[in-house]
Amino acid sequence: MAVCVDIFDEAFADDPAMIYLHPGSDPKVLKEKSIHNFEKSFTAPGVKYFKAILEETSEIAAFSKWVYPHPPDPNAEDPEKAIRTQQHVSGSNEELVVEFFTKFLRGRMKWMVPETHYFMSILAVRPQYQRRGLGSMLLSAVLEQVDKEHAKAFVQGSAQGIGLYLKHGWGEVDEILMDYSSYGGAEDVRTALLPRHTKLKTIVSDKRCEYSHYTNMGKIEAPIGCLNIPLPLCIRRLVKEPPVPVSRPGDEDVLNMIRKFGEKYDRHENEIRQACYLADGYSDIVVILKQPARNHDYSVDSKKFVAYCPTLNAVDKFIQFATNKTRSIENVSVFDSLSFRPNDDNGTPPDDECYLLVENMLKAKRPKVVICSWKDDNATCNNDFIKRFLGGGFKEQPLLVRVPAEWKAPVVIVRSFHPSAAINYRKYNPDYQVLLIYHFIAAFSELGQRIQEPLWLADINTRCRADIKAGEDDPLTKWGSLSDPYEEAYKRASGILKQILGPVLSQTIGIELKDYEIYLLLRRLGDSEYKNGSTEISKLYILWKEYFGEHHEYELGLDLLIQMANEQERFDPKGFDPKDDLMERLQNLAAPNGARAQSGNPTPAPPHGHEPGLSGVRRRRLGGPTPAPTPPTPPTPTPATPVIAVTTGAAPT
């Protein structure tokens, strides 16, 4: 594999990664490690190497490495953990190495699936043979098979290589930016992420509202929804990927604290294991909840443990949305203010000891941001340090507060509220979920590109405070309070539709079947030019998703409501005072780069006529076919080069 290393080093000699990742490393040691990595990859699942050989001299002029579709190894080490814990060659910029490989790993994970995609991993041509068609030959050798199988392919392309990939049918949908300025290089070095498809595709996860649209020519900057609601453009534009975090020595100290605390109070090893799993994330952001649920099943694996708990599942979804799916609960630290205490009645472990544990864990982690989603009701906090980290509920107060801490810089506190308020007690009111989503976006923005608090947030805050003050329970959330919950859901959905459509379009004279009436109203909504915000559409979506699963147009109804909400510019209709909208536009234009929290710079609106994530996507109408997408132009064929042979099988030596 030494020849592969030589060709790779020659082909990418001017690449910033080659220059800045290992600037002080011994070239011999670096080459030995590269040879070891190539040899190890040669026997990895799905990997195939191709080489281009000059027939007259038998010289290897170029090679490519592909990873064919293959099932994942269930025993494989977590790839991000492997990157964080790898041994670095002496003289490396270790933090830059971790950031580089983590960003490229996340780029692949975001846009490709190992079981279905052909991954073009490496394409390297010796400089003296570049621009002679060798790259096209090495690509064509595999793309012919890809096209025969109607399969998918993916590549991460540098600025120098993107033209070749576009020529062969890949389309850019995303990018990775690396900042080498602090090492003497450029500030934004760009790598394009390019899937290869012949048609418009839709990726749908287990939660319909979390899917992303993409085409060969368009991209979406954030998922179109979170948890139970689709979201409008105004909040999706705020989502940015945070910087790649680094591990701290205090992370392991925290796990030891949890183990000792759990053992002191005779907690089962499974309970201790799950608490350690939640606390074992990076230290840049910490989420503080109140206490474990009473009905946890601690025996399942940690991913199921999170998925089965509504609160933890919601936190996971908020993190994923706020970071554009680059982070999850698996790599964010989550603490309970009352650890190992699901029942307040017995007072064990004692309040003071629980709060002292949280204090020691925070001091070990030294986070930059803490999302505080708890209150000390029924367990008064007398710990002066922990009092700073109490949640804010729905009080009229600043969301973000900077407080002094024992570590280097002040910590940013996000005064939030417990997720159960949104997903259990007020689940049919999307305002509560929107607030939590924004709280997580604001928290992660403090790690990188700080954002300005949007004007629309004040109205949603006000509505939630008024709702809490009214103190009325939603009968749909109280088990047994309604003899026919479907009847109540139908009345609400019908009422929302009629309010949106107005008295003329709402008329359904002579229609007695409720299912047909609701279908007719939905169809009229789909045919309308509704532009009055996503809030009412989200209310409809929640009701439709939970209570209309047996409706014959259930799937089409979900798709319609998702797309309509996603097309909205804002949550609520524009007010009667035109100054409101003008002020928001001026505020967005005037905010300087790098402004502090509450005065940052949101992502600018897209050009007129373009909405992120909807390129080439037309609204799916109820009762009618979905328009077929236009197929892309086929890739330009590459002429054969008679003096070159492309082979595969044996590894280059």
C-alpha positions as CSV (number, residue, x, y, z in Angstrom):
1,M,0.0,0.0,0.0
2,A,3.1,2.3,0.0
3,V,2.3,3.3,-3.6
4,C,-1.2,4.4,-2.6
5,V,0.3,6.6,0.2
6,D,2.8,8.1,-2.3
7,I,0.1,8.9,-4.9
8,F,-2.1,10.3,-2.2
9,D,0.6,12.6,-0.7
10,E,1.6,13.8,-4.2
11,A,-2.0,14.5,-5.3
12,F,-3.0,16.4,-2.1
13,A,0.3,18.1,-1.3
14,D,-1.2,21.5,-1.5
15,D,-4.4,20.6,0.4
16,P,-4.7,22.7,3.6
17,A,-5.4,19.5,5.6
18,M,-2.1,18.0,4.5
19,I,-0.3,21.3,5.5
20,Y,-1.9,22.1,8.9
21,L,-3.0,18.8,10.5
22,H,0.5,17.4,11.1
23,P,2.9,20.4,10.6
24,G,5.6,19.2,13.1
25,S,5.4,15.4,12.5
26,D,8.3,13.3,11.3
27,P,7.5,12.5,7.6
28,K,8.7,8.9,8.1
29,V,6.5,8.3,11.1
30,L,3.6,9.9,9.4
31,K,4.0,7.7,6.3
32,E,4.3,4.5,8.4
33,K,0.9,5.4,10.0
34,S,-0.6,6.2,6.6
35,I,0.5,2.8,5.3
36,H,-0.9,1.1,8.3
37,N,-4.3,2.9,7.9
38,F,-4.5,2.0,4.2
39,E,-3.7,-1.7,4.9
40,K,-6.3,-1.8,7.6
41,S,-8.9,-0.3,5.3
42,F,-8.2,-2.8,2.5
43,T,-9.9,-5.6,4.5
44,A,-12.7,-3.4,5.9
45,P,-16.3,-4.3,4.9
46,G,-17.4,-3.0,1.5
47,V,-14.0,-1.5,0.6
48,K,-12.6,-1.9,-3.0
49,Y,-9.6,-0.3,-4.5
50,F,-9.1,0.5,-8.2
51,K,-5.9,1.5,-9.9
52,A,-5.0,3.1,-13.3
53,I,-1.8,1.6,-14.8
54,L,0.3,2.9,-17.6
55,E,0.5,-0.2,-20.0
56,E,4.0,0.7,-21.3
57,T,5.7,1.1,-18.0
58,S,3.3,-0.6,-15.6
59,E,3.4,2.5,-13.4
60,I,0.4,3.1,-11.2
61,A,-0.7,6.6,-12.1
62,A,-3.9,6.9,-10.0
63,F,-6.1,5.0,-7.7
64,S,-9.5,5.2,-6.1
65,K,-11.1,3.8,-3.0
66,W,-14.8,3.0,-2.9
67,V,-16.9,1.7,-0.1
68,Y,-19.7,-0.5,-1.5
69,P,-23.1,-0.8,0.3
70,H,-22.7,-3.2,3.2
71,P,-24.4,-4.0,6.5
72,P,-22.9,-2.2,9.5
73,D,-20.8,-4.1,12.0
74,P,-22.8,-4.3,15.2
75,N,-19.6,-4.7,17.2
76,A,-17.8,-1.8,15.7
77,E,-16.6,1.0,18.0
78,D,-18.5,4.3,17.9
79,P,-16.7,6.2,15.1
80,E,-16.7,9.6,16.9
81,K,-15.3,8.0,20.0
82,A,-12.6,6.4,17.9
83,I,-11.6,9.8,16.5
84,R,-11.5,11.4,19.9
85,T,-9.4,8.6,21.5
86,Q,-7.0,7.8,18.7
87,Q,-3.3,8.1,19.3
88,H,-1.9,11.1,17.4
89,V,1.5,11.3,15.7
90,S,3.8,13.6,17.5
91,G,3.8,17.1,16.1
92,S,0.1,17.0,15.1
93,N,-2.4,19.8,15.8
94,E,-4.5,17.4,17.8
95,E,-7.7,19.6,18.2
96,L,-7.6,20.4,14.5
97,V,-7.3,16.7,13.6
98,V,-10.3,15.8,15.8
99,E,-12.3,18.6,14.3
100,F,-11.4,17.7,10.7
101,F,-12.3,14.0,10.9
102,T,-15.4,14.6,13.0
103,K,-16.8,17.1,10.6
104,F,-16.2,14.8,7.6
105,L,-17.7,11.8,9.5
106,R,-20.8,13.8,10.3
107,G,-21.1,15.0,6.7
108,R,-21.2,11.4,5.6
109,M,-23.6,10.3,8.3
110,K,-25.9,13.1,7.4
111,W,-26.3,12.4,3.7
112,M,-25.5,8.7,3.1
113,V,-26.6,5.3,4.5
114,P,-23.9,2.6,4.4
115,E,-26.4,-0.1,3.5
116,T,-27.6,1.7,0.4
117,H,-24.9,4.0,-0.8
118,Y,-21.7,3.6,-2.8
119,F,-19.2,5.9,-1.1
120,M,-16.4,7.4,-3.3
121,S,-13.9,7.7,-0.5
122,I,-10.6,8.6,-2.3
123,L,-9.7,9.6,-5.8
124,A,-6.0,10.4,-6.2
125,V,-4.0,11.0,-9.5
126,R,-0.3,11.8,-9.7
127,P,0.1,15.5,-10.6
128,Q,1.9,14.7,-14.0
129,Y,-1.1,12.6,-15.1
130,Q,-3.9,15.0,-14.0
131,R,-6.3,16.4,-16.5
132,R,-6.0,13.4,-18.8
133,G,-9.2,11.6,-18.0
134,L,-7.9,9.2,-15.4
135,G,-10.3,10.4,-12.7
136,S,-13.3,9.9,-15.0
137,M,-12.1,6.4,-15.9
138,L,-11.8,5.4,-12.2
139,L,-15.3,6.8,-11.5
140,S,-16.9,5.3,-14.5
141,A,-15.7,1.8,-13.6
142,V,-18.0,1.9,-10.6
143,L,-20.8,4.3,-11.7
144,E,-21.8,1.9,-14.5
145,Q,-22.6,-0.7,-11.8
146,V,-24.3,2.0,-9.7
147,D,-26.6,3.0,-12.6
148,K,-27.4,-0.6,-13.4
149,E,-28.6,-1.2,-9.9
150,H,-30.4,2.2,-9.8
151,A,-28.4,2.7,-6.6
152,K,-27.2,5.8,-4.8
153,A,-23.6,7.2,-4.5
154,F,-22.0,9.9,-2.3
155,V,-18.7,11.8,-2.4
156,Q,-17.1,14.7,-0.4
157,G,-15.4,16.9,-3.0
158,S,-12.8,19.6,-2.7
159,A,-12.9,22.8,-4.7
160,Q,-10.5,21.2,-7.2
161,G,-12.5,18.1,-7.7
162,I,-16.1,19.3,-7.5
163,G,-16.3,19.9,-11.3
164,L,-15.5,16.3,-12.1
165,Y,-18.1,15.0,-9.7
166,L,-20.8,17.4,-11.1
167,K,-19.9,16.1,-14.6
168,H,-20.6,12.5,-13.5
169,G,-24.1,13.2,-12.0
170,W,-23.5,14.1,-8.4
171,G,-25.2,17.2,-7.1
172,E,-24.1,19.5,-4.3
173,V,-26.5,19.7,-1.3
174,D,-24.3,20.8,1.6
175,E,-20.8,21.8,2.6
176,I,-18.2,21.5,5.3
177,L,-16.2,24.6,6.3
178,M,-12.8,24.3,8.0
179,D,-11.1,27.3,9.6
180,Y,-7.3,27.1,9.3
181,S,-6.7,30.9,10.0
182,S,-5.3,30.3,13.6
183,Y,-2.7,28.0,12.1
184,G,-1.7,30.3,9.3
185,G,-4.1,29.2,6.6
186,A,-7.4,30.4,5.1
187,E,-10.5,31.0,7.2
188,D,-13.2,29.1,5.3
189,V,-11.9,26.1,3.3
190,R,-14.8,24.5,1.7
191,T,-15.6,20.8,0.9
192,A,-18.8,20.0,-1.0
193,L,-21.1,17.2,0.0
194,L,-22.6,15.5,-3.1
195,P,-25.1,12.7,-3.3
196,R,-25.8,11.2,-6.7
197,H,-29.5,10.5,-7.6
198,T,-31.5,10.4,-10.8
199,K,-34.7,11.6,-9.2
200,L,-36.0,13.7,-6.4
201,K,-35.6,11.8,-3.2
202,T,-37.2,12.1,0.2
203,I,-35.5,10.8,3.4
204,V,-38.0,9.9,6.0
205,S,-37.0,9.0,9.5
206,D,-39.1,7.2,12.1
207,K,-40.8,10.6,12.9
208,R,-42.4,12.0,9.8
209,C,-41.9,15.6,10.9
210,E,-38.1,15.1,11.0
211,Y,-37.5,14.3,7.3
212,S,-35.5,16.5,4.9
213,H,-36.0,17.1,1.2
214,Y,-33.1,17.4,-1.2
215,T,-32.5,17.4,-4.9
216,N,-29.4,17.4,-7.1
217,M,-29.5,21.2,-7.2
218,G,-31.1,22.3,-3.9
219,K,-30.6,21.8,-0.2
220,I,-32.3,22.4,3.1
221,E,-30.4,24.1,6.0
222,A,-32.4,22.4,8.8
223,P,-34.9,19.6,9.3
224,I,-38.4,20.9,8.5
225,G,-39.8,20.0,11.9
226,C,-39.0,18.8,15.4
227,L,-40.7,16.2,17.6
228,N,-44.4,16.7,16.9
229,I,-44.6,19.9,14.8
230,P,-43.6,21.1,11.4
231,L,-41.8,24.5,11.5
232,P,-41.8,27.7,9.4
233,L,-38.8,29.3,7.7
234,C,-38.2,32.0,10.4
235,I,-37.0,29.4,13.0
236,R,-35.3,27.1,10.6
237,R,-33.0,29.9,9.4
238,L,-31.6,30.2,12.9
239,V,-30.2,26.7,12.9
240,K,-26.4,26.5,12.5
241,E,-24.0,23.6,13.2
242,P,-22.0,24.3,16.3
243,P,-18.2,23.9,16.5
244,V,-16.8,20.4,17.0
245,P,-16.4,20.0,20.8
246,V,-13.4,18.5,22.6
247,S,-13.2,16.1,25.5
248,R,-12.0,17.3,29.0
249,P,-10.3,15.3,31.7
250,G,-13.2,16.1,34.1
251,D,-15.6,14.0,32.0
252,E,-14.3,10.8,33.6
253,D,-14.4,12.4,37.0
254,V,-18.1,13.0,36.7
255,L,-18.8,9.3,35.9
256,N,-16.9,8.3,39.0
257,M,-18.9,10.7,41.1
258,I,-22.2,9.2,39.8
259,R,-21.0,5.7,40.4
260,K,-20.0,6.4,44.0
261,F,-23.2,8.3,44.7
262,G,-25.4,5.5,43.3
263,E,-23.6,2.8,45.2
264,K,-23.9,4.8,48.4
265,Y,-27.6,4.7,48.1
266,D,-27.8,1.1,46.9
267,R,-29.0,1.9,43.4
268,H,-29.1,-1.0,40.9
269,E,-26.2,-1.2,38.5
270,N,-28.5,-0.6,35.5
271,E,-29.8,2.6,37.0
272,I,-26.2,3.8,37.6
273,R,-25.2,2.8,34.1
274,Q,-28.0,4.9,32.5
275,A,-27.1,7.9,34.6
276,C,-23.5,7.6,33.5
277,Y,-24.7,7.3,29.9
278,L,-26.6,10.6,30.1
279,A,-23.7,12.4,31.8
280,D,-21.0,11.1,29.5
281,G,-21.4,13.8,26.8
282,Y,-19.1,16.6,25.9
283,S,-18.7,19.3,28.5
284,D,-19.4,22.4,26.4
285,I,-23.2,22.2,27.1
286,V,-25.0,20.7,30.1
287,V,-28.7,20.1,30.3
288,I,-30.2,20.0,33.9
289,L,-33.5,18.2,34.3
290,K,-35.3,17.6,37.6
291,Q,-35.3,13.9,38.5
292,P,-35.7,10.4,36.9
293,A,-39.2,9.2,36.0
294,R,-40.8,6.7,38.3
295,N,-41.4,4.1,35.6
296,H,-38.0,3.9,33.8
297,D,-37.0,0.5,32.5
298,Y,-33.2,0.7,33.2
299,S,-32.5,-2.8,31.9
300,V,-32.8,-1.9,28.2
301,D,-29.8,-0.5,26.2
302,S,-29.2,3.2,26.4
303,K,-30.7,4.2,23.1
304,K,-34.0,2.5,23.9
305,F,-33.8,4.0,27.4
306,V,-33.8,7.4,25.8
307,A,-36.4,6.5,23.2
308,Y,-38.9,5.1,25.7
309,C,-38.8,8.1,28.0
310,P,-40.8,11.0,26.6
311,T,-38.7,13.7,28.3
312,L,-35.3,12.3,27.3
313,N,-36.6,11.6,23.8
314,A,-37.8,15.2,23.5
315,V,-34.4,16.5,24.7
316,D,-32.7,14.3,22.1
317,K,-34.9,15.7,19.3
318,F,-34.4,19.3,20.5
319,I,-30.6,18.8,20.5
320,Q,-30.7,17.2,17.0
321,F,-32.8,20.0,15.5
322,A,-30.8,22.8,17.1
323,T,-27.5,21.4,15.8
324,N,-28.7,20.4,12.3
325,K,-28.4,16.8,13.5
326,T,-24.6,17.0,14.2
327,R,-25.2,16.4,18.0
328,S,-27.6,14.3,20.0
329,I,-28.3,13.4,23.6
330,E,-25.5,10.8,23.2
331,N,-22.8,13.5,23.1
332,V,-24.4,16.2,25.3
333,S,-24.1,16.0,29.1
334,V,-27.5,15.6,30.9
335,F,-27.8,15.8,34.7
336,D,-30.7,15.4,37.1
337,S,-30.9,17.9,39.9
338,L,-32.2,15.1,42.1
339,S,-30.1,12.1,41.0
340,F,-31.4,8.6,41.7
341,R,-34.5,10.1,43.3
342,P,-37.7,9.3,41.3
343,N,-39.9,9.6,44.3
344,D,-40.0,12.8,46.4
345,D,-41.9,11.2,49.3
346,N,-39.0,9.4,50.9
347,G,-36.4,12.1,50.6
348,T,-33.6,9.7,49.7
349,P,-31.0,10.7,48.6
350,P,-31.4,14.0,50.6
351,D,-31.8,17.3,48.8
352,D,-28.5,18.8,50.0
353,E,-26.5,15.8,48.8
354,C,-28.2,15.7,45.4
355,Y,-27.5,19.4,44.9
356,L,-23.9,19.0,46.1
357,L,-23.4,16.2,43.5
358,V,-24.7,18.5,40.7
359,E,-22.3,21.3,42.0
360,N,-19.3,19.0,41.8
361,M,-20.3,17.6,38.4
362,L,-20.6,21.1,37.0
363,K,-17.2,22.2,38.4
364,A,-15.7,19.1,36.9
365,K,-17.3,19.6,33.5
366,R,-16.8,23.4,33.4
367,P,-19.4,24.0,30.7
368,K,-19.8,27.1,28.5
369,V,-23.6,26.8,28.5
370,V,-26.1,25.3,30.9
371,I,-29.7,24.7,29.8
372,C,-31.7,24.8,33.1
373,S,-35.0,22.9,32.8
374,W,-35.9,22.3,36.4
375,K,-37.4,24.0,39.5
376,D,-36.8,23.3,43.2
377,D,-40.5,23.0,44.1
378,N,-40.9,20.2,46.8
379,A,-37.1,20.1,47.2
380,T,-36.0,23.6,48.2
381,C,-32.4,24.4,47.0
382,N,-30.2,25.9,49.7
383,N,-27.0,25.5,47.7
384,D,-26.0,29.0,46.7
385,F,-23.9,27.7,43.7
386,I,-26.8,25.6,42.3
387,K,-29.4,28.4,42.8
388,R,-27.8,30.2,39.9
389,F,-28.8,27.3,37.7
390,L,-32.6,27.2,38.4
391,G,-34.9,27.2,35.4
392,G,-37.0,30.2,34.6
393,G,-40.3,28.7,33.9
394,F,-42.5,31.3,32.1
395,K,-41.5,34.4,34.1
396,E,-40.9,37.7,32.4
397,Q,-37.1,37.7,32.6
398,P,-34.1,37.4,30.2
399,L,-33.7,34.0,28.7
400,L,-29.9,34.1,28.6
401,V,-27.9,35.1,31.7
402,R,-24.2,35.2,32.1
403,V,-23.0,34.3,35.6
404,P,-19.5,34.1,37.1
405,A,-18.2,30.6,37.7
406,E,-15.1,29.1,39.2
407,W,-13.7,28.3,35.8
408,K,-12.1,30.5,33.2
409,A,-15.1,32.4,31.6
410,P,-18.6,33.2,32.8
411,V,-21.2,30.5,32.0
412,V,-24.3,31.2,29.9
413,I,-27.4,30.0,31.7
414,V,-30.5,29.4,29.6
415,R,-33.5,29.7,31.9
416,S,-35.8,27.2,30.3
417,F,-38.6,24.9,31.6
418,H,-39.2,21.2,31.9
419,P,-40.0,19.4,28.6
420,S,-42.9,17.6,30.1
421,A,-44.9,20.9,30.1
422,A,-44.7,20.8,26.3
423,I,-45.0,17.1,25.5
424,N,-47.4,15.9,28.3
425,Y,-49.5,18.7,29.8
426,R,-49.7,21.1,26.8
427,K,-49.1,18.7,24.0
428,Y,-51.8,20.1,21.7
429,N,-50.5,23.7,22.0
430,P,-47.4,23.9,19.7
431,D,-46.3,27.2,21.3
432,Y,-44.6,25.3,24.2
433,Q,-42.6,23.1,21.9
434,V,-41.6,26.2,19.8
435,L,-40.2,27.9,23.0
436,L,-38.1,24.8,23.9
437,I,-36.8,24.5,20.4
438,Y,-35.7,28.1,20.4
439,H,-34.1,27.7,23.9
440,F,-31.9,24.9,22.5
441,I,-31.1,26.8,19.3
442,A,-30.1,29.8,21.4
443,A,-28.0,27.6,23.7
444,F,-26.0,26.0,20.9
445,S,-25.5,29.4,19.2
446,E,-23.5,30.6,22.2
447,L,-20.8,28.1,21.2
448,G,-20.3,29.7,17.8
449,Q,-22.5,32.1,15.8
450,R,-24.6,33.9,18.4
451,I,-28.1,34.8,17.2
452,Q,-30.4,37.7,18.0
453,E,-33.6,37.0,19.8
454,P,-36.3,37.2,17.2
455,L,-39.3,39.5,17.6
456,W,-41.8,36.7,17.1
457,L,-40.6,35.0,20.3
458,A,-42.3,37.7,22.5
459,D,-45.8,36.9,21.3
460,I,-45.3,33.1,21.9
461,N,-43.9,33.8,25.4
462,T,-46.9,36.0,26.1
463,R,-49.4,33.4,25.0
464,C,-47.8,30.7,27.1
465,R,-47.8,32.9,30.2
466,A,-51.5,33.7,29.7
467,D,-52.2,30.0,29.2
468,I,-50.4,29.0,32.4
469,K,-52.0,31.8,34.3
470,A,-55.5,30.6,33.2
471,G,-54.7,27.3,34.9
472,E,-57.1,25.3,32.7
473,D,-56.2,21.7,32.0
474,D,-56.7,20.4,28.4
475,P,-59.3,17.6,28.6
476,L,-57.5,15.7,25.8
477,T,-54.4,15.3,28.0
478,K,-56.4,14.0,31.1
479,W,-57.0,10.3,30.8
480,G,-60.7,9.5,31.3
481,S,-61.9,13.1,31.3
482,L,-63.7,12.6,27.9
483,S,-66.0,9.8,27.0
484,D,-65.1,10.3,23.3
485,P,-61.7,12.0,22.7
486,Y,-62.1,11.6,18.9
487,E,-65.2,13.8,19.0
488,E,-63.3,16.5,20.8
489,A,-60.4,16.2,18.4
490,Y,-62.8,16.4,15.4
491,K,-64.4,19.5,16.8
492,R,-61.1,21.2,17.3
493,A,-59.7,20.2,13.8
494,S,-62.9,21.2,12.1
495,G,-63.0,24.5,14.0
496,I,-59.5,25.4,13.0
497,L,-60.1,24.6,9.4
498,K,-63.3,26.6,9.2
499,Q,-61.6,29.6,10.9
500,I,-58.8,29.5,8.3
501,L,-61.1,29.0,5.3
502,G,-63.7,31.6,6.3
503,P,-67.5,31.3,6.1
504,V,-67.8,30.7,2.3
505,L,-65.2,27.9,1.9
506,S,-66.2,26.3,5.1
507,Q,-69.7,25.5,4.0
508,T,-70.4,21.7,3.8
509,I,-74.2,21.7,3.3
510,G,-75.6,18.2,2.9
511,I,-72.5,16.4,4.0
512,E,-73.2,14.2,7.1
513,L,-70.1,12.0,7.3
514,K,-67.5,13.6,9.5
515,D,-64.6,11.9,7.9
516,Y,-65.7,13.1,4.5
517,E,-66.3,16.6,5.8
518,I,-62.9,16.9,7.3
519,Y,-61.4,15.6,4.1
520,L,-63.2,18.1,2.1
521,L,-62.1,21.0,4.3
522,L,-58.5,19.7,4.2
523,R,-58.6,19.6,0.4
524,R,-59.9,23.2,0.2
525,L,-57.1,24.2,2.5
526,G,-54.6,22.5,0.2
527,D,-55.9,24.4,-2.7
528,S,-55.8,27.7,-1.0
529,E,-52.9,30.2,-0.9
530,Y,-52.7,30.2,2.9
531,K,-49.9,32.5,4.2
532,N,-51.0,33.3,7.8
533,G,-48.3,31.4,9.6
534,S,-47.7,27.9,10.8
535,T,-49.2,27.9,14.3
536,E,-52.7,26.9,13.3
537,I,-51.4,24.4,10.8
538,S,-49.3,22.8,13.5
539,K,-52.3,22.5,15.8
540,L,-54.1,20.7,13.0
541,Y,-51.1,18.5,12.4
542,I,-50.9,17.3,16.1
543,L,-54.6,16.5,16.1
544,W,-54.5,14.8,12.7
545,K,-51.5,12.7,13.6
546,E,-52.9,11.4,16.9
547,Y,-56.6,11.0,16.2
548,F,-57.1,10.5,12.4
549,G,-54.8,7.5,11.8
550,E,-57.8,5.4,10.5
551,H,-58.8,8.1,8.0
552,H,-58.5,6.9,4.4
553,E,-56.5,10.1,3.5
554,Y,-54.3,10.0,6.6
555,E,-50.9,10.0,4.9
556,L,-51.8,12.6,2.4
557,G,-53.2,14.8,5.2
558,L,-49.9,14.6,7.1
559,D,-47.9,15.5,4.0
560,L,-50.1,18.4,3.2
561,L,-50.0,19.9,6.7
562,I,-46.2,19.4,6.9
563,Q,-45.6,21.2,3.6
564,M,-48.0,24.0,4.3
565,A,-46.4,24.7,7.6
566,N,-43.0,24.5,6.2
567,E,-43.8,27.0,3.4
568,Q,-44.9,29.7,6.0
569,E,-42.5,32.5,6.6
570,R,-43.5,32.9,10.3
571,F,-45.5,31.4,13.1
572,D,-48.3,34.0,13.2
573,P,-50.1,36.3,10.8
574,K,-48.6,39.7,10.3
575,G,-50.1,42.2,12.7
576,F,-52.1,45.2,11.8
577,D,-49.2,47.4,12.7
578,P,-46.8,47.4,9.7
579,K,-44.0,48.8,11.9
580,D,-43.6,45.4,13.5
581,D,-42.5,43.7,10.3
582,L,-40.4,46.8,9.3
583,M,-38.6,46.7,12.7
584,E,-37.8,43.0,12.3
585,R,-36.3,43.6,8.8
586,L,-34.2,46.6,10.1
587,Q,-33.1,44.6,13.1
588,N,-31.9,41.7,10.9
589,L,-30.0,44.1,8.6
590,A,-28.3,46.1,11.3
591,A,-27.0,43.3,13.5
592,P,-23.2,43.1,13.2
593,N,-21.3,39.8,12.9
594,G,-20.3,38.3,16.2
595,A,-22.8,40.3,18.1
596,R,-23.5,39.1,21.7
597,A,-26.6,37.1,22.7
598,Q,-29.8,39.1,22.1
599,S,-28.1,41.2,19.4
600,G,-26.6,38.8,16.9
601,N,-27.0,38.2,13.1
602,P,-29.6,35.7,11.9
603,T,-29.2,33.9,8.6
604,P,-30.4,36.2,5.8
605,A,-33.6,35.3,3.9
606,P,-33.2,33.3,0.7
607,P,-33.6,35.1,-2.7
608,H,-37.2,35.8,-3.8
609,G,-38.9,32.7,-5.2
610,H,-36.5,30.2,-3.4
611,E,-37.3,28.5,-0.1
612,P,-34.6,26.2,1.4
613,G,-35.5,22.6,1.2
614,L,-38.4,23.0,-1.3
615,S,-36.4,23.3,-4.6
616,G,-38.4,21.3,-7.1
617,V,-41.0,20.2,-4.6
618,R,-44.6,21.1,-5.2
619,R,-47.3,20.8,-2.6
620,R,-49.0,17.5,-2.6
621,R,-52.7,18.0,-3.1
622,L,-55.3,15.8,-1.5
623,G,-57.1,13.7,-4.1
624,G,-54.6,14.3,-6.9
625,P,-51.3,12.7,-8.1
626,T,-47.9,14.1,-7.1
627,P,-46.2,15.7,-10.1
628,A,-43.3,13.6,-11.3
629,P,-39.9,15.3,-10.9
630,T,-37.8,16.2,-14.0
631,P,-34.9,13.9,-14.5
632,P,-31.4,15.5,-14.5
633,T,-29.2,15.7,-17.6
634,P,-27.3,12.5,-17.9
635,P,-23.5,12.7,-17.2
636,T,-21.2,13.4,-20.1
637,P,-19.5,10.1,-21.3
638,T,-15.7,10.0,-20.8
639,P,-13.7,8.8,-23.9
640,A,-11.5,5.8,-23.3
641,T,-7.7,6.4,-23.0
642,P,-5.9,3.6,-24.8
643,V,-2.7,3.7,-22.8
644,I,-4.4,3.3,-19.4
645,A,-5.8,0.1,-17.8
646,V,-8.2,0.2,-14.9
647,T,-8.0,-2.8,-12.6
648,T,-9.3,-3.9,-9.2
649,G,-8.8,-6.8,-6.9
650,A,-5.2,-6.9,-5.6
651,A,-4.1,-3.9,-3.5
652,P,-1.5,-1.6,-5.1
653,T,1.9,-2.4,-3.7
